[in-house]
Amino acid sequence: MNKLKLRLQLEQFFLEDIGDRDVTSDLIFGKAGKGQIVFIAKAPGIFCGEEVIKTGFRVMDPDAEIKILASEGRPVETGEKLAYVTGEISELLKGERVILNLVQRMSGIATQTREAVEVLGSPRTRICDTRKTSPGLRMMEKYAVRCGGGYNHRYGLYDAVMIKDNHISFAGSITKAVEAVREKAGHMVKIEVETETQDQVLEAVGCGADCIMFDNRSPEEIRELIKLVPEGTATEASGGITLDTLASYRDTGVDYISLGFLTHTLKALDISVKVNI
């Protein structure tokens, strides 16, 4: 993760939660001295969020002492202690909820991604995320996918060309859309085209697309369509694939499977923060 961007985002999240002050903590504790809290897993899963804990608490208290016990991207068990944080009591209390929310969410994404990778069980096909992320949290959520053993698709509209159905409709055809990109983009820019039919696959191949996506196609359909794609052209399956149907795509031969549910439908990993007395 970009640590500068992470710090700026955390500062904004803290401002949203704290506002002008934490009325409760400031009135009870003021500058009461230091205390220690501990993060504890309440369910098994994949831990993700070490840098959020480190950066977040040091935003609140530059002198905070942080000890991470869990390994990033590794399994944790129920009851396992994940991290200790020592610092000013009032600052620990101000920062804990925002930080815990993020760590729980990121660990939930990492856990779900690991499950998807294991369900697919393919040494060849990579599990990827999509742009179906929470506004403001894309960097952290995509990082969590990597911690779970998945890979990142494009980060946004700015870092890759992906010609989808609406681009094709407005442009008039796949050919016209690809030609427009080729004319204006540099030689380092690769082009992915979303296809839904055999004719579209053939047109995308004819245009020299670098990657062809089979959108909302069944495993049986993909096995036939992929025969039309020359060696050296990347392929991707996407759309409507769930954890229950994922294994059926194992032997389709695609290079990538992108799954929106990794980041838009998830269960946060249950983690608690307790005072360590």
Backbone bond lengths (Angstrom), bond angles and torsions (degrees), N, CA, C in turn:
res aa  C-N    CA-C-N  psi(-1)  N-CA   C-N-CA  omega(-1)  CA-C   N-CA-C  phi
1 M - - - 1.464 - - 1.531 110.58 -
2 N 1.301 116.49 150.69 1.459 122.50 174.55 1.531 108.11 -74.47
3 K 1.335 116.79 110.47 1.459 120.29 -173.15 1.527 112.77 -67.47
4 L 1.328 117.01 -33.17 1.464 119.71 177.53 1.521 110.78 -65.64
5 K 1.334 115.12 -44.39 1.464 119.83 178.75 1.525 110.61 -65.77
6 L 1.342 116.42 -40.24 1.462 120.35 179.03 1.523 110.64 -59.74
7 R 1.324 116.87 -45.64 1.466 120.52 -179.53 1.526 111.33 -61.38
8 L 1.321 116.59 -44.68 1.465 120.34 179.21 1.527 111.27 -62.08
9 Q 1.325 116.50 -42.18 1.466 119.72 179.32 1.524 111.12 -64.55
10 L 1.334 116.22 -43.77 1.465 119.15 179.84 1.518 111.44 -63.17
11 E 1.320 117.06 -38.62 1.464 119.97 177.45 1.525 110.54 -59.60
12 Q 1.336 116.58 -42.23 1.468 120.04 178.64 1.527 111.32 -66.72
13 F 1.310 117.09 -39.57 1.464 120.41 179.03 1.534 110.80 -64.77
14 F 1.324 116.13 -40.17 1.466 119.73 177.80 1.531 111.20 -65.01
15 L 1.329 115.82 -40.82 1.473 119.55 178.81 1.525 111.11 -62.33
16 E 1.319 116.10 -38.07 1.465 120.08 178.31 1.528 110.75 -62.35
17 D 1.333 116.53 -40.36 1.462 121.19 -174.80 1.532 112.77 -83.81
18 I 1.320 116.02 -40.98 1.469 119.91 -174.24 1.527 112.34 -86.90
19 G 1.327 117.14 -34.39 1.457 119.09 -176.00 1.528 110.02 64.28
20 D 1.313 116.80 -127.80 1.472 121.05 179.71 1.520 112.62 -81.05
21 R 1.339 116.42 -29.06 1.472 119.25 179.40 1.519 109.75 -171.51
22 D 1.329 115.29 164.99 1.460 122.20 170.70 1.527 106.17 -95.50
23 V 1.311 116.08 97.50 1.461 120.96 -173.74 1.532 110.83 -55.45
24 T 1.307 117.00 -46.83 1.464 121.04 -176.07 1.521 112.12 -63.33
25 S 1.324 116.59 -56.18 1.466 120.35 -175.88 1.518 112.66 -66.09
26 D 1.335 116.33 -40.44 1.461 118.91 -178.94 1.523 112.11 -65.44
27 L 1.337 116.52 -39.76 1.461 119.13 -178.63 1.527 112.09 -73.44
28 I 1.316 117.52 -35.35 1.465 119.51 -178.75 1.525 111.80 -78.52
29 F 1.355 116.26 -43.68 1.456 118.88 -169.51 1.525 114.94 -109.86
30 G 1.338 117.36 -35.38 1.461 117.95 -176.70 1.519 109.67 55.34
31 K 1.324 116.51 -125.69 1.464 122.37 174.98 1.521 108.93 -104.84
32 A 1.308 116.20 62.25 1.471 121.53 -172.03 1.521 113.41 -77.01
33 G 1.315 117.62 -11.31 1.459 119.48 -178.11 1.513 111.70 115.14
34 K 1.331 114.95 -169.90 1.454 120.32 -173.22 1.521 113.32 -93.90
35 G 1.325 113.60 154.23 1.449 121.63 175.10 1.511 108.75 -145.31
36 Q 1.316 116.27 178.97 1.461 120.30 -179.01 1.517 110.51 -135.40
37 I 1.332 115.71 138.22 1.463 121.62 175.25 1.516 109.03 -121.22
38 V 1.329 116.28 159.65 1.447 121.43 -179.72 1.528 109.51 -133.80
39 F 1.319 115.91 136.98 1.465 122.58 175.09 1.521 107.60 -90.30
40 I 1.346 116.77 130.52 1.455 121.35 -176.87 1.530 109.80 -130.01
41 A 1.327 116.82 130.16 1.465 120.99 176.16 1.525 109.45 -73.77
42 K 1.334 115.65 131.28 1.467 120.43 177.37 1.525 111.67 -106.61
43 A 1.333 115.29 4.34 1.467 121.57 177.35 1.520 107.70 -156.57
44 P 1.318 118.44 155.26 1.467 120.48 177.72 1.524 110.83 -74.03
45 G 1.325 116.16 149.13 1.456 119.62 179.24 1.509 111.11 174.12
46 I 1.333 115.69 -164.14 1.460 122.33 178.79 1.528 108.21 -106.48
47 F 1.321 116.34 125.61 1.467 120.54 -179.16 1.520 110.46 -79.33
48 C 1.333 115.41 135.67 1.468 121.72 176.69 1.524 108.44 -151.66
49 G 1.320 116.36 129.58 1.459 119.24 176.82 1.512 114.52 135.89
50 E 1.314 117.42 17.79 1.466 120.98 -178.90 1.528 111.67 -55.00
51 E 1.330 116.86 -47.13 1.463 120.05 -176.67 1.524 111.65 -69.27
52 V 1.322 116.92 -29.77 1.471 119.82 176.70 1.525 110.13 -65.47
53 I 1.323 117.14 -41.83 1.465 121.14 178.18 1.530 110.13 -64.02
54 K 1.321 116.59 -48.24 1.462 120.60 -177.87 1.521 112.12 -63.12
55 T 1.328 115.98 -51.31 1.462 120.06 -176.71 1.520 111.06 -69.54
56 G 1.330 116.94 -42.76 1.458 120.96 -175.92 1.515 113.43 -60.95
57 F 1.310 117.42 -49.82 1.456 119.35 -177.56 1.526 111.90 -71.37
58 R 1.338 117.40 -27.07 1.465 118.74 177.50 1.525 111.99 -79.50
59 V 1.330 117.27 -19.63 1.468 119.54 168.95 1.524 109.25 -65.75
60 M 1.327 115.93 -42.57 1.457 120.97 -178.87 1.529 112.18 -75.97
61 D 1.312 117.14 -37.44 1.460 121.74 -177.85 1.525 108.03 -144.44
62 P 1.339 118.00 99.63 1.465 121.16 -177.27 1.524 114.35 -56.80
63 D 1.335 116.35 -21.13 1.463 120.28 -178.93 1.530 112.85 -96.88
64 A 1.307 117.08 7.98 1.467 120.16 -178.93 1.527 110.94 -59.98
65 E 1.317 115.52 140.27 1.459 121.85 177.20 1.530 108.00 -103.87
66 I 1.317 116.17 124.01 1.467 120.98 -172.70 1.514 109.88 -125.01
67 K 1.321 115.79 130.08 1.460 121.87 177.50 1.520 108.49 -126.35
68 I 1.317 115.96 111.16 1.466 121.57 178.50 1.527 108.61 -89.60
69 L 1.308 116.23 124.27 1.463 121.89 -179.47 1.525 112.41 -97.02
70 A 1.309 116.80 -35.77 1.465 121.43 -178.40 1.522 110.16 -82.09
71 S 1.312 116.65 152.79 1.464 121.68 178.07 1.522 109.68 -95.22
72 E 1.311 115.51 130.60 1.464 121.22 -179.59 1.529 110.64 -57.08
73 G 1.334 116.13 129.29 1.451 120.83 177.91 1.514 114.97 78.72
74 R 1.340 116.31 10.49 1.466 120.55 -178.95 1.525 110.82 -112.20
75 P 1.344 117.21 156.34 1.469 119.91 179.97 1.524 112.34 -66.86
76 V 1.336 115.13 145.31 1.467 121.82 171.97 1.526 107.60 -127.16
77 E 1.318 115.77 155.62 1.454 121.49 -177.82 1.522 111.16 -111.34
78 T 1.315 116.73 161.38 1.464 122.28 177.42 1.528 110.06 -57.09
79 G 1.331 115.17 129.78 1.460 120.56 179.43 1.512 114.20 90.50
80 E 1.316 117.13 -7.59 1.471 120.32 -177.99 1.532 110.27 -73.04
81 K 1.325 116.07 136.22 1.465 121.67 176.36 1.518 108.75 -83.37
82 L 1.334 114.53 129.11 1.461 120.62 -172.48 1.526 113.29 -100.56
83 A 1.330 116.50 -35.43 1.469 119.45 -176.98 1.525 110.25 -164.41
84 Y 1.334 115.49 148.14 1.457 122.90 171.20 1.520 108.10 -112.72
85 V 1.333 116.41 139.76 1.461 120.92 175.69 1.525 108.38 -132.06
86 T 1.322 116.53 126.67 1.458 122.60 178.52 1.523 108.96 -116.14
87 G 1.320 117.28 130.45 1.459 120.31 -179.68 1.507 111.43 -175.87
88 E 1.340 116.03 -172.84 1.464 121.31 177.02 1.532 108.92 -58.27
89 I 1.323 116.22 129.25 1.465 121.28 -174.52 1.521 111.84 -54.65
90 S 1.313 117.43 -48.88 1.461 120.09 -176.68 1.528 111.49 -63.73
91 E 1.338 117.51 -33.60 1.467 120.40 -179.70 1.532 111.21 -75.41
92 L 1.321 116.75 -35.19 1.467 119.86 174.70 1.521 110.38 -60.47
93 L 1.327 115.66 -43.76 1.464 120.58 -177.44 1.530 111.76 -69.65
94 K 1.313 117.06 -33.61 1.466 120.21 179.10 1.530 111.77 -69.71
95 G 1.326 115.93 -34.05 1.464 119.14 -174.27 1.510 115.95 -93.01
96 E 1.344 117.17 -18.59 1.458 119.07 -168.37 1.521 114.74 -62.84
97 R 1.327 119.30 -40.23 1.463 120.25 -174.57 1.526 112.07 -68.37
98 V 1.323 116.95 -47.10 1.461 119.64 179.11 1.523 110.25 -59.68
99 I 1.321 116.23 -47.07 1.464 120.84 -178.09 1.525 110.68 -65.11
100 L 1.323 116.83 -44.24 1.460 120.16 180.00 1.521 111.41 -63.04
101 N 1.325 117.78 -42.55 1.464 120.95 178.07 1.523 111.18 -55.22
102 L 1.335 115.63 -46.05 1.463 120.27 -177.82 1.526 111.83 -68.14
103 V 1.323 116.87 -43.53 1.465 120.52 -179.00 1.532 110.71 -64.90
104 Q 1.334 116.68 -40.45 1.458 119.79 177.84 1.527 110.88 -62.61
105 R 1.333 116.11 -44.29 1.470 120.28 -178.41 1.530 110.70 -66.82
106 M 1.321 116.32 -46.85 1.463 119.46 -179.42 1.527 111.40 -63.74
107 S 1.319 117.12 -40.02 1.466 120.41 178.22 1.523 110.93 -67.03
108 G 1.338 116.82 -34.50 1.464 120.33 176.38 1.519 111.67 -64.92
109 I 1.330 116.93 -41.51 1.466 121.00 177.59 1.521 110.92 -65.39
110 A 1.334 116.05 -44.37 1.465 120.08 178.77 1.527 110.90 -61.29
111 T 1.330 116.04 -40.08 1.471 120.87 -179.95 1.522 110.91 -65.45
112 Q 1.329 116.61 -44.36 1.466 120.40 -179.27 1.522 110.90 -68.05
113 T 1.330 116.51 -37.11 1.460 119.80 178.27 1.520 110.72 -64.56
114 R 1.339 116.55 -43.59 1.461 119.97 179.00 1.532 110.47 -60.27
115 E 1.322 116.11 -39.78 1.463 119.64 178.52 1.521 110.58 -63.43
116 A 1.337 117.10 -41.61 1.460 120.65 179.79 1.522 111.03 -64.07
117 V 1.319 116.84 -42.19 1.466 121.03 179.07 1.525 109.91 -61.18
118 E 1.318 116.61 -42.34 1.463 120.74 -178.55 1.528 111.64 -70.95
119 V 1.326 116.76 -37.30 1.474 120.20 178.19 1.523 110.20 -65.09
120 L 1.329 117.25 -43.01 1.467 120.10 179.11 1.524 109.96 -65.12
121 G 1.321 116.38 -45.01 1.463 120.86 175.13 1.506 114.45 59.70
122 S 1.336 116.90 38.36 1.467 120.21 -178.01 1.522 110.79 -115.59
123 P 1.337 117.94 128.78 1.461 120.37 176.37 1.519 112.46 -76.90
124 R 1.332 116.28 -11.54 1.460 121.24 -175.51 1.528 113.38 -101.56
125 T 1.323 116.66 -46.74 1.463 121.31 -172.08 1.523 111.19 -86.27
126 R 1.312 115.71 130.28 1.459 120.77 -179.19 1.534 111.37 -94.79
127 I 1.319 115.41 138.14 1.464 121.96 173.19 1.525 108.37 -85.31
128 C 1.328 116.42 129.26 1.464 121.37 -178.51 1.524 111.28 -124.91
129 D 1.323 114.97 158.41 1.463 121.04 173.98 1.531 109.75 -89.16
130 T 1.330 116.53 -170.74 1.465 122.91 177.82 1.531 108.28 -137.47
131 R 1.336 116.31 -169.70 1.464 120.46 174.79 1.530 111.88 -87.97
132 K 1.317 117.18 9.32 1.469 120.71 179.21 1.525 109.89 -82.61
133 T 1.325 114.09 67.54 1.458 121.80 -177.89 1.520 110.04 -115.10
134 S 1.323 116.59 168.71 1.467 121.17 178.34 1.532 108.86 -77.61
135 P 1.341 118.41 131.82 1.464 120.38 178.86 1.528 111.14 -52.71
136 G 1.325 115.92 129.46 1.455 121.28 179.43 1.509 114.61 89.49
137 L 1.330 117.29 -14.13 1.465 120.32 -175.33 1.527 113.00 -114.98
138 R 1.325 117.60 10.02 1.465 119.87 -173.09 1.521 112.63 -58.39
139 M 1.333 117.33 -45.59 1.459 119.59 -178.15 1.528 110.95 -58.33
140 M 1.328 117.03 -45.11 1.457 121.32 -177.94 1.524 111.58 -70.48
141 E 1.327 116.62 -39.65 1.459 119.62 -178.17 1.519 111.54 -69.44
142 K 1.322 117.11 -39.64 1.459 119.60 178.20 1.532 110.80 -70.23
143 Y 1.310 116.71 -33.54 1.470 119.81 174.35 1.533 109.71 -62.75
144 A 1.333 116.10 -40.47 1.469 120.37 179.85 1.527 111.18 -63.48
145 V 1.332 117.28 -35.36 1.468 120.45 176.53 1.522 109.76 -60.89
146 R 1.319 116.90 -42.74 1.469 120.27 178.88 1.529 110.77 -64.54
147 C 1.325 116.51 -39.12 1.462 119.70 178.58 1.526 111.15 -63.10
148 G 1.323 116.81 -28.11 1.454 120.94 179.52 1.515 113.76 -84.88
149 G 1.325 117.01 -1.63 1.465 120.21 178.86 1.513 114.10 100.07
150 G 1.337 117.08 5.49 1.455 120.79 177.46 1.523 111.30 -93.63
151 Y 1.326 115.50 -175.73 1.459 122.05 -179.55 1.521 108.96 -127.84
152 N 1.324 114.81 159.04 1.460 119.68 -179.15 1.518 111.92 -93.98
153 H 1.315 115.39 133.79 1.458 122.00 167.33 1.528 105.25 -79.95
154 R 1.307 119.39 -163.00 1.458 119.88 179.56 1.531 110.48 -61.44
155 Y 1.324 116.09 150.20 1.458 120.94 179.13 1.525 111.48 -79.74
156 G 1.305 116.60 -34.08 1.459 119.47 -178.50 1.515 109.82 -162.53
157 L 1.310 115.59 -165.86 1.463 120.70 179.93 1.521 111.81 -73.08
158 Y 1.326 116.69 -12.62 1.458 121.49 -170.19 1.524 114.92 -91.84
159 D 1.327 119.18 -15.37 1.461 118.81 -169.31 1.522 114.58 -115.05
160 A 1.312 118.30 7.26 1.460 120.27 176.84 1.531 109.76 -164.70
161 V 1.336 115.48 151.98 1.464 120.72 175.37 1.516 108.12 -94.73
162 M 1.323 115.76 121.90 1.454 120.97 177.17 1.525 107.64 -134.73
163 I 1.321 116.22 106.07 1.463 122.02 -176.27 1.523 108.72 -88.95
164 K 1.328 115.00 111.13 1.458 121.41 -175.89 1.526 110.47 -103.33
165 D 1.333 115.39 -178.81 1.463 120.19 -173.89 1.523 113.58 -58.08
166 N 1.333 117.38 -40.34 1.461 119.28 -179.01 1.527 112.20 -71.32
167 H 1.341 116.96 -33.03 1.469 118.84 173.98 1.522 109.70 -62.22
168 I 1.326 114.93 -43.04 1.469 120.18 -178.44 1.526 110.63 -64.04
169 S 1.327 116.08 -42.33 1.469 120.13 -179.37 1.521 111.29 -63.22
170 F 1.325 116.96 -45.51 1.469 120.47 179.84 1.532 111.72 -68.73
171 A 1.333 117.19 -37.84 1.465 120.64 -177.69 1.522 111.99 -74.49
172 G 1.330 116.60 -29.25 1.455 120.84 -179.79 1.513 113.75 110.32
173 S 1.325 116.22 -26.40 1.469 120.58 177.37 1.521 109.14 -172.99
174 I 1.328 115.43 165.52 1.459 120.60 174.64 1.524 109.91 -61.93
175 T 1.318 116.00 -42.50 1.458 121.09 -178.32 1.518 111.88 -58.72
176 K 1.334 116.67 -46.93 1.462 120.09 -179.34 1.529 111.37 -64.86
177 A 1.320 116.26 -39.05 1.463 119.80 179.96 1.522 111.10 -65.65
178 V 1.327 116.64 -46.04 1.472 120.54 -179.48 1.527 110.39 -65.16
179 E 1.322 117.49 -42.43 1.466 120.70 179.85 1.518 111.26 -61.55
180 A 1.336 117.40 -37.97 1.464 120.88 179.25 1.526 111.25 -63.86
181 V 1.328 115.17 -40.30 1.461 119.54 178.49 1.521 110.65 -68.53
182 R 1.331 116.93 -46.94 1.458 121.13 -178.85 1.536 111.78 -57.75
183 E 1.318 116.09 -36.49 1.461 121.14 -177.26 1.527 111.83 -68.09
184 K 1.373 116.29 -31.77 1.462 119.55 -171.33 1.528 114.60 -110.29
185 A 1.307 117.04 -22.67 1.465 119.65 -175.97 1.526 110.84 -88.89
186 G 1.324 115.04 157.64 1.450 119.90 177.94 1.518 111.67 -75.70
187 H 1.329 116.13 169.86 1.462 121.29 -175.73 1.525 112.45 -70.75
188 M 1.346 117.63 -13.43 1.457 121.33 -179.93 1.529 112.71 -85.03
189 V 1.313 117.12 -9.59 1.465 121.49 -175.90 1.526 110.68 -87.97
190 K 1.333 116.18 121.67 1.460 121.21 176.54 1.524 110.25 -91.83
191 I 1.309 115.43 154.51 1.469 120.84 -175.42 1.529 109.99 -121.16
192 E 1.333 115.59 125.26 1.466 121.41 172.81 1.520 108.42 -107.63
193 V 1.324 116.32 139.67 1.463 121.79 179.59 1.524 109.48 -122.75
194 E 1.310 115.66 130.83 1.463 121.82 176.04 1.529 108.94 -84.31
195 T 1.330 116.65 129.91 1.463 120.68 -179.23 1.527 110.70 -127.32
196 E 1.336 114.88 153.08 1.461 120.51 -179.92 1.521 112.80 -127.91
197 T 1.334 116.64 -14.79 1.464 120.41 -176.81 1.524 110.53 -134.87
198 Q 1.325 115.67 167.15 1.467 120.76 177.47 1.525 110.58 -61.80
199 D 1.322 117.27 -42.08 1.466 120.60 179.91 1.531 111.13 -61.29
200 Q 1.332 116.76 -38.65 1.462 119.46 179.10 1.531 111.53 -68.42
201 V 1.319 116.27 -38.34 1.469 119.65 176.73 1.522 109.99 -61.17
202 L 1.320 116.89 -46.18 1.460 121.43 -179.59 1.529 110.83 -63.23
203 E 1.332 116.79 -38.82 1.466 119.89 179.45 1.528 110.45 -68.28
204 A 1.321 116.86 -41.67 1.467 120.59 179.19 1.524 110.85 -64.12
205 V 1.331 116.26 -40.30 1.471 120.46 176.80 1.526 110.13 -63.26
206 G 1.327 115.90 -43.52 1.463 120.66 -179.85 1.513 113.28 -63.36
207 C 1.336 116.43 -28.03 1.469 120.86 179.50 1.522 112.28 -83.68
208 G 1.319 116.45 -8.12 1.455 119.61 -179.53 1.509 114.15 80.78
209 A 1.325 117.73 31.47 1.468 120.46 177.59 1.526 109.47 -59.73
210 D 1.327 115.68 142.74 1.463 120.48 -178.95 1.517 112.39 -80.94
211 C 1.328 116.21 -27.42 1.467 121.01 179.37 1.522 108.48 -144.30
212 I 1.308 116.08 135.74 1.467 121.25 179.73 1.519 109.49 -117.47
213 M 1.323 114.39 124.05 1.463 120.46 178.48 1.523 109.74 -97.94
214 F 1.334 115.01 132.73 1.462 120.67 173.11 1.524 106.39 -96.85
215 D 1.327 115.88 108.42 1.460 120.53 -173.58 1.524 111.92 -95.55
216 N 1.339 115.38 124.70 1.461 121.47 177.70 1.530 112.30 54.56
217 R 1.315 115.65 41.13 1.473 120.60 177.85 1.527 108.27 -106.63
218 S 1.306 116.17 144.19 1.463 121.30 178.19 1.537 109.47 -73.44
219 P 1.319 117.36 162.87 1.465 119.32 177.12 1.537 112.53 -56.81
220 E 1.326 116.07 -39.59 1.466 120.13 179.72 1.527 111.10 -63.52
221 E 1.330 116.46 -42.30 1.467 120.39 179.30 1.524 110.58 -64.96
222 I 1.332 116.63 -41.37 1.465 120.26 -178.93 1.519 111.10 -63.79
223 R 1.323 116.99 -39.25 1.463 119.70 179.61 1.528 111.80 -59.50
224 E 1.320 116.56 -32.46 1.462 120.52 178.23 1.526 111.56 -81.75
225 L 1.343 116.80 -43.22 1.464 120.66 -177.12 1.522 112.13 -66.36
226 I 1.328 116.47 -34.05 1.465 119.48 -175.94 1.528 111.59 -67.31
227 K 1.334 116.50 -19.78 1.462 120.48 177.09 1.532 111.31 -66.64
228 L 1.337 116.16 -19.43 1.462 121.05 -178.59 1.521 112.62 -86.85
229 V 1.323 116.24 -8.40 1.459 121.48 -174.57 1.523 109.84 -96.64
230 P 1.329 117.83 124.57 1.471 120.05 -178.14 1.524 112.07 -68.83
231 E 1.309 116.07 154.32 1.458 121.62 177.51 1.531 109.10 -61.60
232 G 1.305 116.71 137.78 1.462 120.98 -178.11 1.514 113.06 101.45
233 T 1.328 116.89 -15.38 1.465 120.83 174.92 1.523 108.41 -96.00
234 A 1.324 116.19 124.96 1.465 120.29 -177.86 1.517 110.52 -72.03
235 T 1.338 116.03 152.11 1.462 120.92 179.21 1.524 110.21 -130.41
236 E 1.306 114.35 151.56 1.466 120.57 -177.57 1.528 109.86 -143.32
237 A 1.320 116.00 140.66 1.462 121.61 172.68 1.519 108.22 -108.74
238 S 1.328 116.27 139.15 1.455 119.84 -178.70 1.523 109.90 -156.57
239 G 1.324 115.36 156.46 1.456 120.01 173.78 1.505 113.91 97.81
240 G 1.317 116.43 112.37 1.452 121.78 173.17 1.512 115.94 73.70
241 I 1.318 117.82 10.02 1.473 120.74 -179.44 1.522 108.39 -87.86
242 T 1.315 116.05 126.48 1.459 121.89 -179.09 1.521 110.12 -114.30
243 L 1.315 115.51 173.27 1.465 119.98 177.44 1.528 110.28 -62.05
244 D 1.337 116.04 -32.41 1.472 120.24 -179.53 1.529 112.71 -71.81
245 T 1.331 117.12 -30.16 1.471 120.18 -176.95 1.525 113.09 -101.86
246 L 1.322 116.61 -7.27 1.462 121.35 -172.50 1.521 113.36 -56.61
247 A 1.321 117.74 -43.49 1.472 120.73 -176.25 1.521 112.51 -60.94
248 S 1.330 117.19 -26.65 1.466 119.94 -178.33 1.528 112.07 -70.22
249 Y 1.342 117.00 -12.40 1.475 121.13 179.29 1.522 111.32 -95.29
250 R 1.340 117.41 2.47 1.468 122.10 -173.30 1.520 112.81 -58.39
251 D 1.316 116.88 -41.23 1.462 120.47 -173.44 1.527 113.73 -107.18
252 T 1.326 116.13 24.06 1.469 118.96 179.77 1.525 111.91 -77.98
253 G 1.338 116.95 -21.79 1.454 119.83 179.37 1.513 114.79 93.77
254 V 1.346 117.69 1.38 1.463 119.31 -179.15 1.528 109.86 -72.68
255 D 1.329 114.98 153.86 1.469 120.49 179.38 1.523 111.77 -82.38
256 Y 1.332 116.14 -32.85 1.470 120.57 -175.36 1.527 110.65 -137.47
257 I 1.323 115.41 147.00 1.464 121.89 169.78 1.520 106.48 -127.56
258 S 1.325 116.81 117.97 1.465 120.40 -179.84 1.522 109.57 -98.65
259 L 1.333 115.37 133.03 1.457 122.37 -173.54 1.520 111.07 -125.67
260 G 1.324 116.50 112.45 1.456 120.46 179.17 1.514 113.17 -67.33
261 F 1.334 116.73 -30.60 1.455 119.01 -174.17 1.531 113.00 -67.80
262 L 1.332 117.62 -15.52 1.464 119.21 178.87 1.519 111.69 -57.16
263 T 1.327 116.33 -34.47 1.462 120.02 -176.37 1.529 114.81 -118.33
264 H 1.324 118.31 -18.76 1.470 116.99 -177.95 1.525 113.82 -102.35
265 T 1.313 118.31 -13.68 1.462 121.09 176.92 1.519 107.56 -135.84
266 L 1.308 116.40 100.83 1.458 118.25 -174.31 1.514 110.86 -149.65
267 K 1.323 114.44 163.18 1.449 122.06 174.30 1.517 107.78 -112.81
268 A 1.327 116.56 119.45 1.460 120.21 179.18 1.522 109.74 -62.13
269 L 1.321 116.05 141.82 1.457 119.98 177.51 1.527 108.88 -69.94
270 D 1.327 116.19 132.40 1.462 121.28 -177.04 1.529 109.97 -74.13
271 I 1.327 115.57 112.33 1.462 122.80 179.34 1.524 107.84 -134.37
272 S 1.302 117.60 141.87 1.466 120.71 178.07 1.520 110.42 -121.03
273 V 1.321 115.91 158.56 1.451 122.77 173.96 1.504 108.35 -118.98
274 K 1.323 117.08 123.72 1.459 122.50 -178.60 1.525 110.60 -124.76
275 V 1.334 114.71 152.82 1.469 119.56 173.61 1.511 107.81 -72.22
276 N 1.310 116.30 131.93 1.474 121.14 177.98 1.533 108.32 -97.00
277 I 1.301 115.79 104.45 1.473 120.78 -175.71 1.529 110.15 -99.11
